[in-house]
């Protein structure tokens, strides 16, 4: 039996980042969404953090991981969704 889909439910929010680890000391993180990411911050498991501000759609940000062991490093990206107070975090390893 066919039934109508519930179109009133909000669609899931996709993580807007992709990582390009061409160089393990300088991976590039790209905002792959159609909206800016606000108040973007990057935290490394070795205690180093960096404030990137707003990252526009399609914008690439190169991270400098010099002086670290990328095999044991976890990178966390935190941001606010554009025009909301919702904060998100996403973690990755190389």
Backbone as ProteinMPNN parsed JSONL, in Angstrom:
{"seq_chain_A": "XXXXXXXXXXXXXXXXXXXXXXXXXXXXXXXXXXXXXXXXXXXXXXXXXXXXXXXXXXXXXXXXXXXXXXXXXXXXXXXXXXXXXXXXXXXXXX", "coords_chain_A": {"N_chain_A": [[0.839, -1.17, 0.0], [0.576, 2.194, -0.818], [1.67, 5.224, 0.673], [1.476, 8.653, 1.618], [4.356, 10.702, 1.924], [5.616, 12.211, 4.887], [5.857, 15.439, 4.671], [6.133, 17.509, 6.372], [8.101, 17.173, 8.221], [11.302, 18.253, 9.322], [14.211, 18.326, 7.229], [17.186, 16.36, 7.592], [20.214, 17.868, 8.791], [23.06, 18.149, 6.965], [26.513, 17.443, 7.443], [28.658, 20.029, 6.65], [31.27, 19.781, 5.66], [34.252, 18.76, 3.941], [37.257, 16.878, 3.737], [40.492, 17.187, 2.453], [43.183, 15.438, 2.35], [45.731, 15.871, 0.995], [48.3, 16.58, 1.674], [49.657, 15.466, 4.581], [50.433, 17.159, 6.624], [49.269, 19.572, 6.074], [46.285, 19.544, 5.663], [43.331, 20.251, 3.72], [40.278, 21.787, 4.439], [37.003, 21.966, 3.303], [34.114, 23.971, 2.853], [31.31, 22.523, 1.93], [28.66, 23.132, 1.666], [25.663, 25.036, 0.79], [25.443, 27.255, 2.28], [26.92, 29.761, 4.431], [29.236, 28.967, 7.088], [29.24, 29.89, 10.388], [31.304, 31.474, 12.903], [33.46, 29.622, 13.018], [35.593, 27.235, 14.466], [38.608, 25.479, 15.131], [39.779, 22.676, 16.772], [42.467, 20.886, 18.078], [43.561, 17.657, 19.147], [45.89, 17.865, 20.555], [45.757, 20.111, 22.07], [45.923, 22.571, 20.787], [44.216, 25.326, 19.354], [42.2, 27.113, 16.944], [40.723, 30.014, 15.582], [38.575, 30.498, 12.958], [36.55, 32.106, 12.005], [33.972, 33.192, 9.778], [33.193, 30.843, 7.286], [32.801, 30.667, 3.942], [30.487, 29.294, 1.437], [31.962, 26.75, -0.498], [34.496, 27.603, 0.114], [37.927, 27.014, 0.842], [39.971, 25.95, 3.526], [43.155, 25.818, 4.743], [44.742, 23.756, 7.037], [47.305, 23.94, 9.424], [49.317, 21.491, 10.53], [51.82, 21.16, 11.418], [54.581, 20.013, 13.353], [53.203, 18.13, 14.767], [52.058, 14.759, 15.356], [50.427, 13.322, 12.892], [49.246, 10.82, 12.871], [48.232, 10.313, 15.37], [46.497, 12.319, 15.919], [43.465, 14.072, 16.522], [41.083, 16.023, 14.953], [38.811, 18.579, 15.59], [36.065, 20.283, 14.326], [34.175, 23.071, 14.961], [31.162, 24.893, 14.649], [28.648, 27.422, 14.004], [25.445, 27.105, 12.717], [24.39, 28.907, 9.881], [22.551, 31.85, 10.403], [21.269, 30.876, 12.667], [21.135, 29.792, 16.105], [22.21, 27.381, 16.506], [24.737, 25.158, 17.383], [27.32, 23.135, 16.076], [29.463, 20.24, 16.024], [32.156, 18.508, 14.556], [34.236, 15.769, 14.045], [37.404, 14.55, 12.887], [39.938, 12.3, 11.675], [43.192, 11.884, 10.265]], "CA_chain_A": [[0.0, 0.0, 0.0], [1.317, 3.442, -0.88], [1.21, 6.281, 1.576], [2.148, 9.934, 1.382], [5.473, 11.008, 2.814], [5.395, 13.334, 5.789], [6.705, 16.544, 4.214], [6.213, 18.512, 7.418], [9.272, 16.935, 9.053], [12.492, 18.928, 8.81], [15.231, 17.465, 6.65], [18.408, 16.32, 8.405], [21.264, 18.818, 8.429], [24.269, 17.428, 6.576], [27.789, 18.044, 7.806], [29.037, 20.771, 5.446], [32.719, 19.774, 5.475], [35.001, 17.658, 3.358], [38.683, 17.012, 4.024], [41.379, 16.765, 1.362], [44.485, 15.264, 3.006], [46.803, 15.701, 0.006], [49.537, 16.702, 2.444], [49.203, 15.164, 5.937], [50.763, 18.282, 7.526], [48.455, 20.723, 5.69], [45.037, 19.136, 5.005], [42.405, 21.323, 3.38], [38.88, 21.563, 4.805], [36.161, 22.748, 2.397], [32.693, 24.102, 3.16], [30.62, 21.983, 0.76], [27.232, 23.448, 1.705], [25.234, 26.229, 0.068], [25.339, 28.367, 3.221], [28.143, 29.988, 5.212], [29.349, 28.437, 8.448], [29.624, 31.028, 11.234], [32.087, 31.281, 14.13], [34.146, 28.339, 12.87], [36.784, 27.036, 15.28], [39.239, 24.176, 14.949], [40.465, 22.21, 17.971], [43.282, 19.692, 17.867], [43.658, 16.879, 20.376], [47.123, 18.223, 21.277], [45.499, 21.322, 22.84], [45.996, 23.771, 19.957], [42.944, 25.7, 18.73], [42.303, 28.191, 15.963], [39.439, 30.605, 15.236], [38.565, 30.795, 11.531], [35.493, 33.062, 11.664], [32.973, 32.68, 8.853], [33.718, 30.137, 6.113], [31.777, 30.772, 2.914], [30.291, 28.098, 0.616], [33.032, 26.475, -1.444], [35.788, 28.114, 0.581], [38.901, 26.062, 1.369], [40.807, 26.418, 4.631], [44.284, 24.913, 4.964], [45.121, 23.631, 8.445], [48.724, 23.651, 9.607], [49.507, 20.489, 11.574], [53.268, 21.006, 11.586], [54.988, 19.782, 14.731], [52.337, 17.133, 15.397], [52.047, 13.436, 14.753], [49.075, 13.204, 12.351], [48.688, 9.487, 13.12], [47.575, 10.272, 16.678], [45.813, 13.601, 16.091], [42.042, 14.18, 16.211], [40.731, 17.413, 14.678], [37.39, 18.866, 15.781], [35.6, 21.534, 13.736], [32.928, 23.534, 15.596], [30.607, 26.038, 13.932], [27.234, 27.732, 14.168], [24.724, 27.109, 11.445], [24.092, 30.267, 9.442], [21.277, 32.457, 10.811], [20.657, 30.17, 13.794], [21.982, 29.677, 17.291], [22.576, 25.975, 16.629], [26.165, 24.894, 17.252], [27.627, 21.769, 15.674], [30.861, 19.809, 16.086], [32.469, 17.376, 13.691], [35.611, 15.323, 14.3], [37.988, 13.664, 11.888], [41.348, 11.92, 11.793], [43.8, 11.763, 8.931]], "C_chain_A": [[0.892, 1.244, 0.0], [0.759, 4.419, 0.129], [2.034, 7.531, 1.308], [3.285, 10.108, 2.382], [5.123, 12.209, 3.673], [6.349, 14.454, 5.396], [6.847, 17.633, 5.262], [7.429, 18.338, 8.322], [10.474, 17.659, 8.472], [13.502, 17.918, 8.262], [16.466, 17.469, 7.548], [19.428, 17.332, 7.879], [22.531, 18.031, 8.151], [25.503, 18.175, 7.045], [28.341, 18.727, 6.555], [30.523, 20.713, 5.095], [33.201, 18.555, 4.711], [36.479, 17.944, 3.592], [39.477, 16.452, 2.86], [42.784, 16.643, 1.951], [45.626, 15.027, 2.02], [48.173, 15.748, 0.669], [49.136, 16.505, 3.907], [49.566, 16.245, 6.952], [49.918, 19.521, 7.241], [47.18, 20.272, 4.969], [44.157, 20.353, 4.741], [40.994, 20.896, 3.757], [38.044, 22.5, 3.948], [34.733, 22.787, 2.905], [31.932, 23.698, 1.905], [29.134, 22.319, 0.728], [26.945, 24.706, 0.886], [25.108, 27.437, 0.994], [26.651, 28.541, 3.974], [28.082, 29.256, 6.55], [29.911, 29.572, 9.303], [30.432, 30.583, 12.442], [32.831, 29.942, 14.131], [35.418, 28.327, 13.707], [37.302, 25.632, 15.038], [40.019, 23.851, 16.216], [41.232, 20.948, 17.627], [43.437, 18.966, 19.2], [44.942, 17.152, 21.148], [46.972, 19.546, 22.026], [45.538, 22.612, 22.047], [44.623, 24.049, 19.357], [43.155, 26.916, 17.835], [40.902, 28.693, 15.65], [39.488, 31.03, 13.777], [37.516, 31.828, 11.141], [34.462, 32.428, 10.76], [33.673, 32.029, 7.659], [32.581, 30.067, 5.1], [31.619, 29.467, 2.127], [31.412, 27.946, -0.413], [34.406, 26.923, -1.01], [36.633, 26.991, 1.176], [39.695, 26.72, 2.486], [41.907, 25.385, 4.837], [44.639, 24.931, 6.444], [46.598, 23.298, 8.52], [48.872, 22.706, 10.798], [50.988, 20.207, 11.791], [53.595, 20.823, 13.07], [54.109, 18.801, 15.472], [52.52, 15.791, 14.699], [50.636, 13.208, 14.209], [48.439, 11.835, 12.586], [47.949, 9.4, 14.449], [46.765, 11.544, 16.95], [44.338, 13.49, 15.697], [41.741, 15.666, 16.047], [39.223, 17.561, 14.834], [37.087, 20.226, 15.172], [34.272, 21.87, 14.403], [32.449, 24.769, 14.847], [29.155, 26.239, 14.321], [26.601, 27.718, 12.788], [24.283, 28.53, 11.149], [22.671, 30.668, 9.817], [20.545, 31.678, 11.897], [21.603, 30.248, 14.98], [22.454, 28.243, 17.489], [24.078, 25.801, 16.409], [26.372, 23.41, 16.963], [29.113, 21.509, 15.835], [31.011, 18.584, 15.196], [33.933, 17.034, 13.882], [36.099, 14.444, 13.155], [39.437, 13.367, 12.241], [41.888, 11.771, 10.383], [44.252, 10.353, 8.668]], "O_chain_A": [[1.862, 1.312, 0.755], [-0.44, 4.449, 0.408], [3.163, 7.451, 0.823], [3.178, 9.707, 3.541], [4.417, 13.116, 3.232], [7.527, 14.418, 5.752], [7.604, 18.584, 5.064], [7.761, 19.233, 9.099], [10.65, 17.68, 7.254], [13.625, 16.804, 8.77], [16.758, 18.475, 8.195], [19.49, 17.611, 6.681], [23.021, 17.317, 9.027], [25.529, 19.406, 7.042], [28.479, 18.087, 5.512], [30.99, 21.529, 4.3], [32.635, 17.467, 4.817], [36.9, 19.1, 3.638], [39.173, 15.376, 2.344], [43.502, 17.639, 2.042], [46.404, 14.087, 2.187], [49.093, 15.036, 0.266], [48.351, 17.295, 4.432], [49.031, 16.231, 8.061], [49.853, 20.427, 8.072], [47.003, 20.579, 3.79], [44.233, 21.356, 5.452], [40.564, 19.787, 3.438], [38.333, 23.694, 3.869], [34.194, 21.769, 3.337], [31.908, 24.442, 0.924], [28.416, 21.839, -0.149], [27.855, 25.349, 0.363], [24.713, 28.517, 0.556], [27.407, 27.584, 4.138], [27.003, 28.967, 7.067], [30.948, 30.146, 8.97], [30.27, 29.469, 12.942], [32.826, 29.222, 15.129], [36.214, 29.266, 13.672], [36.532, 24.709, 14.771], [40.824, 24.659, 16.68], [40.709, 20.051, 16.965], [43.442, 19.595, 20.257], [45.072, 16.712, 22.29], [47.953, 20.057, 22.565], [45.212, 23.666, 22.592], [43.941, 23.129, 18.905], [44.143, 27.64, 17.953], [39.985, 27.892, 15.471], [40.341, 31.83, 13.391], [37.587, 32.378, 10.042], [34.107, 31.263, 10.939], [34.615, 32.585, 7.095], [31.531, 29.483, 5.367], [32.516, 28.624, 2.147], [31.763, 28.899, -1.109], [35.39, 26.651, -1.699], [36.135, 26.137, 1.909], [40.047, 27.897, 2.405], [41.624, 24.211, 5.078], [44.816, 25.997, 7.034], [47.088, 22.463, 7.76], [48.587, 23.08, 11.936], [51.362, 19.144, 12.286], [52.948, 21.417, 13.933], [54.246, 18.646, 16.686], [53.065, 15.71, 13.598], [49.727, 12.924, 14.989], [47.217, 11.703, 12.509], [47.124, 8.506, 14.637], [46.393, 11.809, 18.093], [44.002, 12.893, 14.674], [42.101, 16.474, 16.903], [38.452, 16.774, 14.284], [37.768, 21.209, 15.465], [33.352, 21.052, 14.412], [33.262, 25.606, 14.454], [28.516, 25.353, 14.888], [27.152, 28.249, 11.824], [23.858, 29.264, 12.041], [21.717, 29.926, 9.582], [19.328, 31.805, 12.035], [22.734, 30.718, 14.859], [23.035, 27.92, 18.526], [24.624, 26.234, 15.395], [25.695, 22.549, 17.525], [29.925, 22.433, 15.79], [30.116, 17.744, 15.101], [34.784, 17.924, 13.879], [35.331, 13.703, 12.54], [40.07, 14.093, 13.007], [41.136, 11.561, 9.431], [44.786, 10.065, 7.597]]}, "name": "protein", "num_of_chains": 1, "seq": "XXXXXXXXXXXXXXXXXXXXXXXXXXXXXXXXXXXXXXXXXXXXXXXXXXXXXXXXXXXXXXXXXXXXXXXXXXXXXXXXXXXXXXXXXXXXXX"}
